[in-house]
Amino acid sequence: MKRIVFFAVLFAALVSCNELSLVPVSRLTGSNFPLTDNDAIAAVNGVYVANSDFSSSSSYVAELPADAMQCGEEVTSGSGAAIGIYQHDADNGTVTYVWTVLYRGVTNANAAIDNISVSDVSESLKKRLVGEAKFLRALYYFYLVQLFGDVPLVLHPEEGVGVARTPVDEVYTQIVEDLKAASANGVLPVSYDGADKGRVTNGAAWALLAKVYLVWAQVSPGSNAGEKYTQSIAAAGKVAGYELEEDFLDNWNTGKRNGKENIFSAHHVISQESNGDGGNHLAHCSFATGFSDVTPHLIVSDLSFYHKFDDRDQRKGGSFAKRLYNPGKGEYFDFTLPRFRKYIDTLNITTTNLTRSIDRTILRYAEVLLIRAEAQNERDHGPDAESYEAVNQVRRRAFRHFPVTAASADDVPADLSYEQFREVVRDERFFEFVYEQQRWFDLVRWRILVKSAGAVRNEYTDKSAISLRHYRFPIPQSQRNINPEGLWQNWGWDGADESKTGAGPYAGFE
């Protein structure tokens, strides 16, 4: 999808945001933009940029404050490191950056949707591009509502100044509306060819919709959760044309981008950044210190997470590198704490911490299978045959039983209770998605964040400082300075007002 990178520069020059006002400084209007199909493509390519910009900070907010990751930096005063030991606050630079990047994506999506919709762009292309932009807007709001809770819901370029935080359910309602529009028949293609590979597809829209319904049902269970689980199951069933990679690590093989399991990723190429490194620091953060026992920026918090894997499970070696070959010395190096493996390019290992062109996985088919299984078990308070089959497909690939549709001795027992199957799904999500920016979101929606992370205390890290307030990130102070009334602070953080937050909104959370 190199074209997205090329036109991002053009769009960035045309549209920028002014803090939370979200009003483009140089607004594109229906009268002067888009003039051509290529202009419209450029506009939507600009909407993708925030997705890539989010990559390098994604683990700092979606993994580091969970249980299985710690910051390995010796200096703990940095904004990212502070999150790992729960010393961050509303002035934290990483938190502010994430808010800004995601709202920049919303800004660009709003401008593209409104202006392309009234342009003279050819109808078939117009429909597709608006669908792509609505998917991306939904994705950015999905991140925002999970990280911050109630967030300002802004849908047009001329809006935004002084907007108050919008209730969570209203934000989810808009996310679903955007994804329904994107997944409608004839809006987005099933696949793309050539340089357009990696753009939003119909399958991506259905997959994200399935995930949104599942999460929404769990974070707001009083709001017709059963129907949301049903919608999640239905949306997952619409995701067609994908299958599991036989080799788990092929999902991060740069020679096999957009493979048969990949549904949607944040794309990174060497030419994307001015310094020529590709822009995705997930590779650097997991292997910055190379062949040494000096720990890198991000590393496993406890060896128990490594040992939790069955040695026969290919995801163990695919998720963690306990031993790697050092071509410089012609010998293997054994790490005391294993490195996260997925973003280490072992074919070019001497430069893997500098070359950051590997894509960040967002949605892949294994997750659709697990979403379907989890939603059905939650709705019916027990698994059905399709739920077992979905989980077992994932397990059969993990234990290299091919074809994955054939039953194996590693299938889960077929007589599990609701609680037992729930734990199986939760375990499989951990095994499957190490260092894929899923863990904090999962622990939050399962309401076990504090219990899970707070139990990690060893010679390497102590996560006991976590508290219930960490179920949400603080609203950045720089944004509250602009709009202190509308952007009230989350519960438990300095400046919070219980008339807005309630007195302890996390009853029953662990």
N, C-alpha and C positions, 0 to 999 in steps of 0.2 A: 504494500500500500504506500509506495514511495510518493505518490502524487499528493497525498495528504500532507506530508512533510514539506513539500515544495511550496504549496499554496498557503501553508500556515503563516509564512512570513508576510505574504500579501494581506491576509486577513487581519493579522495582528497590527499591521500598520493602519488599517482602516477602522478597527474597533478596539477600544480599551475601556476599562471600567474605573469608576471613581469610587473607591471603597464600596460601601454597601448600596450606594445610590443606584448602581447597576445601569446607569445611563451612559451609553457610548459617547465618548467625547466627539467623535466624528461619526455621527449616526448615518447609517445607510438607510435610505428611504426608497419606497417603491418607485419613486419617480426617476431616480438615477442609479439604482442598483437593486438587483442584478440586471445588467443589460443583456447578457448572453448566457447560454448554458454553462460555459466555462466559468463565468463570474459566480454563478450559483454553486457550482461544484467547489470553487475556491472558498466560498462562505462556509459551506458545511465542513470542508476540510479543516477550517479554523476551529470548528466546534470539537473536533477530535483532539486538539492540542492539549486541553486540560486533562484528558484521559492519560496521556503520556506524562504530563507534568506531575501528575499525582503519584506516579510509580515509585519514585525514590523516597517519598515520605510515607507511603502506604503502610509499610511494616511498622513504622514508628507509632502509628495510631491503631493499627488493626492487628498487630502481633505482640509488640513489646509490652503493652500493659496487660497482656493475658498471662497464662501460666508457663508456657513452654519456651519463652524467649527472654533473654536478658541482654543488656548492653554491655559489650566487652571493653568499652573504652576506659582507659585509666582515669581520664578526667570526666567526672560525672556532672559537671556544671553546665554542659551543653544542653540545648533545648530538647534534643532527642533523648539523650541519656536520662534527663530528669523524668521523662515519662515512664521509663523502665523501673524507677524506684518511687514513683508516685509523688514526686516533688514538683511537678509542673503546676502552673496556675494560669490565670487568664492572660498573662503577658507572655506565655510561652511562644517562642518563634515558630516552632514546628506546627503547633495547633493553629496559629494565625495563618501560616502559609497554606495549610490544608483548606481552611475556610475560604481563603482568598482564591485559591486555584479552582475549587469546585464552583464557587459563584462566578468566576470568570467564564467557566464552561457554560453555566446557566445563561449568562449574559449573551454570549455568542450564539447559543442555541435560540434564545428568544429573538435575536435580530434576524437570524437565518430563517426561522419559521415564519415570522411576520412578513418579511420582505420577499421571500421566495413565493409565498402563498399568493401574493398579488402581482407577481412579475409576469413577464411575457415568456418565461422559460417554457420549453415544450412540456406538455401536460404529463407525459409518462415520467420524465426526469423530475419534474416538480414534485410529483407524488412521492417518488423514491427519496429525494433529498429531504423533504419535510419529514418523512418517516424516520430517516436516519437521525435527524436533529431531535425529534421527539424521543427516540430511544435514548440518545445521549443525555438529554435533559432529565429523563427519568432516572438514568443511572446516577447522575450527579446528585439529584435530590435524594436518591436511595442511600447514598453514602452520607449525605448531610443529616438526614433525619435519624439515621442510626447512631451517628457520632454525637449529635447535639440535641436530639429530641425536637421540640417545636422549633421550626426555623421559618424565616420570612419566605413566603411563597410568592415569587415574582414571575410573571409569565409574559410580560411585554417590555420592550426597551424603555418606554416612556414612564414606566412604573419604578418603584424601588425606594424613593426618598422617604425616609421616616416610616417605612413599613414595619409593623409589629410582627413578632413571632406568630406563626400559624400553628394551630393544634396538630398534633401528630397524625390523627386520623384524616384530616383534610389534606395534609401533604401526601399521605399514602393514596388517597382518592385520586389526586392529580397524577401521581406516578402511574397508577393503574390506567387512568384515562389515556395518558400518552402511550403506554405500551399496547393498549388495545388498538389505538389508531395505527401504531407501527406494525402490529401483527395482522391487521386486516388483510383479506385476500387482495392480491395484486399491488400492494404497497411496496414491499421489499422483496427482492429476489431470494430464491433458495440458496444461490451461490453466485460467485463472481469469477471472472477469468482475469488472468494477467495481473497488471498492476493494481487492479481494484480488489484483489483478494484481501480479506481482512476487514472490509467494510461491514456495516451492520446488515445481517441477513434476517429473513423471516424466522429462522430457527433461533437466532439470538433474542429476538423480541419475545418469543414464546418462552424460552428458557428463563429470561430475566423475570417475566411475568409470573412464572411458576415459583420462583424464589421469593419475589416480593409478597405474593399471597401467603406463603408459608411463614415468612418473618412477621408480616402484619398480624396474622392470626395469633402469634405468640407474644408479641410486644403489646398488643391491645386485645386481649382475649375476650373482653366483655362485649366486643363489637362483632357479633355474629361469626365467631371463630370457625364453627363447623362449615359454614358456607365458603369461607376463605380457603379452608383445607380442600374442599371439593373443587374450587376453582384452581387451586395449585395443582391438584392431580390432573385435571383436564388440560391445563396449559402444558404440563410436562408431557402429556400424551401427544401433543401437537409437534413436539420436537422430533423431526425425522431427518434421516439421511446422515446420521453420525454413528460412529461405533468406536469402541475402545481400541487404543493402540495396544499391540501385543507387548511392546517394550515400553514400560512406564515412562522412562526417561526420554522417549521420542517426543513427548509433549514439550520438551525444552531444547530440542535439537534445532539449532539455527538453520540446518540444511533441510528441515522438514516443517518450516513455518506453515501455519494454517492447515495442519494435518487433519486426519479424519475424526479425531476426538475434539479438536479445538472448535469452540463455538464463537467465542469472542475474546480478543486480547487487546492490550495496549501495545501498539507497535513501536519498535525502536530500531533505527538504522543509524549507521555511523555518521552519515551526513546531516543528521537531524540537529545536532548541537554545534555551535560555532567552534567548540574545541575538538570536535570530531570524535567524541567518545560514545555516542549513541544515547546518552541521557538517562539510562536506567541504572541507578546505583544499587539495585538489589544484588547485582553481581559483586560490586566492590564491597558492599557492606558485609557480605558473608565470607569474603576471602581477602580482605584488605591487608592482612598481615602475612599472607603466603604460607610458606612452609616453616612455621614456627609455632610455639605454644603461646605466644602473645595473642590474646584473643582479639578478634576483629570487632567491628562496630556492633554486629548482631550475631548472637550465638545461642545455642540451646541453654536453658536455665538449669537443667538437672539431667544427669545421665539416665535417670529413670524413664525419661521420655524416649530415649534411644533404645533402652532395653525393653521397653514395652512391646516393640515389634517382634514378631516371630522371625527367626533367622532365615526362614525359607521365603519370607515375603519380600518380593523384589522392591517394594516401596521403602524398605529399610535402607538399602544401599542407594536408592533413588532419592531419598529425602535427606540422608545424612552421609557425610564422608568421614569415616573414622580413620581411613588410611588412603593416601593418594601417592601416586608415583611422581617423584620429583626428577624431571629430565635433566635439570642442571647438575644434579649429583649422581644420577643414574641409580637411584635407590628409592625405596618406599619410605614415606614419613608417616608415623602414627601420631595422631592428635590426642591429647588428653581429653579435650572436649571436641566432639565431632563438629565439622562445619556443615552448614546447610548446603546440600548438594545441587539443587535444581538449577541454580544460576551460576554454577561453576563450569566453564567450558574446558573440560579435561583435554581436549585436542589442542587447545592453545593456552595451556594452563599458566604459562609464564606471563601472559598479558590479560588473563581473564578478569583481574581486578581493575584493569584500566579500560578495556573494551566493553562497553555497556550497551550493546545493540540487541541483546536478547529480549524477546517480548515478555510482558507481564501477563500471565494467564488470569483471566477474569471468569469465564464460563467455559466449562468443558463437559463432555457427555457424562462422565462419571458422576458429576454433581447432579445432573438431571435425574439419574437413576436413584440417587440417595434422597433427593428432594421428594420424589414420588413416594418412596418407601416411608419416609418420615411423615409426610402429610397424611397418608392413608392410616398409618398407625395412630397418629394423634386424633384424627377424625373419628375412627371407629373404636378407639381404645383397644387396639389389637391388630396384628398384621394379617394380611390376606396373602394368597398365593403369589400375586403379582409383586407384592412388597418383598417377600422372600426372594423371588427371582431377581428383582432389581439389585438387592444387596449382594446376592450370590454372584451376579455377573461381575460386580466390582471385585469381589474376593477371588473369583476364578482367575481373573487377569492378574491379580496380585500374586497368586501362587502358581502362575504360569500353566493353568489348565486350559488348553485350547482344543476345540473352540470354546469360547467363554460361555456359550449357551449349554454346554454339556455339564450335567451334574457331577460333582466331585466330592471327595471325602472332606474337603475344606469348606463345604457349604455349612451355613449356620443351621442348628437344629430346627426342625419344622414345628416345634410345639412350644414356642416361647410365649410368655405372657406379654402384656403391653409394656410393663416396666423393663423386662429383659430385652425385648426387641428395641425399645428406645435406647438402652445402653449400647446395644450392638451398633445401631446407626450412629450414635455419637462417637463410638470408638472408630468406626470406619471413616467418619469424617476427619478425625484426627490423623489416622494413618494416611489418608488420601491427600490431605491438603496442607501438610507441613510447609511453612514459609510461602503460602499462597494468599496471605492477607485475609484469612477467614476466621482465625481462632478467637479473637476478641469479640467479633460479631456473634459467633456461635455461643460463647459463654454468656454473653449479655442476653440473648434471646431465650436461652435456657434458664436464665436467672440463677446461675451458679458461679458467677465471675469471682466474687470475693472468696467463696469457699475454695475454689479451684486454684486461684493465683495465690491466695494467702497461705496455702499449705506448702509453698515452695520456700524452703529455708535450708540452705546448705553452705558449704565452704565457699561457693562461688557467688551466691546471691541470696538476698532475703527480701521476699515480697510481702512481708507481714504488714507493711504500711498501707496496704490497699484498704479502702473503705467503700461504703455504699455509694458515696458521691461519684465514684469512678465508673458507675454505670453510664455516665455521660461526661463528655468533655465540657470544660467551661467555655462560655461564649467569649471570644477574644475581646480583651478590654479595649483595643483600638477601635473595634466596631461599636462597642457600648458607649464609647466617648462621643461617637457621632449621633447615636440614637439611644440614650440611656433609658427612656421610658419604654420604647418598643422592644428593645433587646434586653429584657430582664435576665438576670443571671440564673443559671441552673442551681438546683438545691445542693447545699453543702459547700458551695464555693463562695469565696469572699464577695460580699455585695449582694448575695441572694436575699430575696424578699419573700417570706413565707406566705404573704397574701397572694403571691403569684405562683409559688412552687408547691404550696402545701407544706405541712409539718412532717417531713419524712415520707416521701412518696414511694418508698421501696419496701413496704410491708410484704413479708413472704419471700423476699429475695435473699439469696444466700451468697 
